[in-house]
Amino acid sequence: MILKKLMRGFGGNALKHYNEASDKMNSMAQEKQVVSKKRVADHGEVFTGKREVNVMLDLVKQETERIESRFLEPACGTGNFLAEVLERKLHVVETRYGKSQLEYERNAIVALSSLYGIDILEDNVMECRKRLSDIFDQKHTCLFKEKAKQECCHAARYILQKNIIWGDALDLKTADKHNKPIVFSEWSPVNGSMLKRRDFCFSHLLAHGKKTEDRSQLCFSDLGEDVFIPEPVKEYPLTHFLKVADAEK
């Protein structure tokens, strides 16, 4: 408002240019939420704005700041929600462990590995992976400059390849030509610098919500509630967090 009053003082043309620039900026902000009308019609694609993302995440603020708390975005788009969660988690990691490169890198990898996404559009998946990778790399390099380990960034990119999936969250299958069941990797820190990877079929994880007639197959807590213990489709040996990309070789 103050700027607008100043522009009035410079005459009509200045105010006109101000209004045009303001309209253009507002238009650009809206365009970021919609790539094209066709994509809206075909896929219902409308990205959530940053302000709305933060308001929604603040409802679970404690979880967004817990390093190991897992998040799944079943229609992740280019990563508006996941990027903000990663920013929050990395801020916590830096605050707690920024003075120790090993501790920072170890916990930053844990924070990144807790984020999962699915999107039916391949370009969104690629952009989401790149966006999260760029955030991770920028924070890492800013802290440790030339001492930043490329192995750490390489491990982060590998984890994103496994965690951000090109698929359909409705039929629980990948959207590529193979059309296989979606499989997510769980990354659990063990004994300091080691990670334990276990792969789980997404459909099996969701099956817990379905009723079963055979109660003998269920485990129960001390309160009598049924407890779901999923079975991994594959397990990997303990691996140093910087070497996770080598586990499949």
Secondary structure, DSSP 8 states (H G I E B T S, - for coil): -HHHHHHHHT-HHHHHHHHHHHHHHHHHHHHTT-S-HHHHHHH------HHHHHHHHHTTHHHHTSTT--EEETT-TTTHHHHHHHHHHHHHHHHHHTT-HHHHHHHHHHHHHTEEEEES-HHHHHHHHHHHHHHHHHHHHHHHGGG--HHHHHHHHHHHHHHEEEEETTTTEESSTT--B-EEEEEEEETTTEEEEEEEEHHHHHGGGS--S-GGG-EE-TTS-EE-----SEE---EEGGGGGGTT-
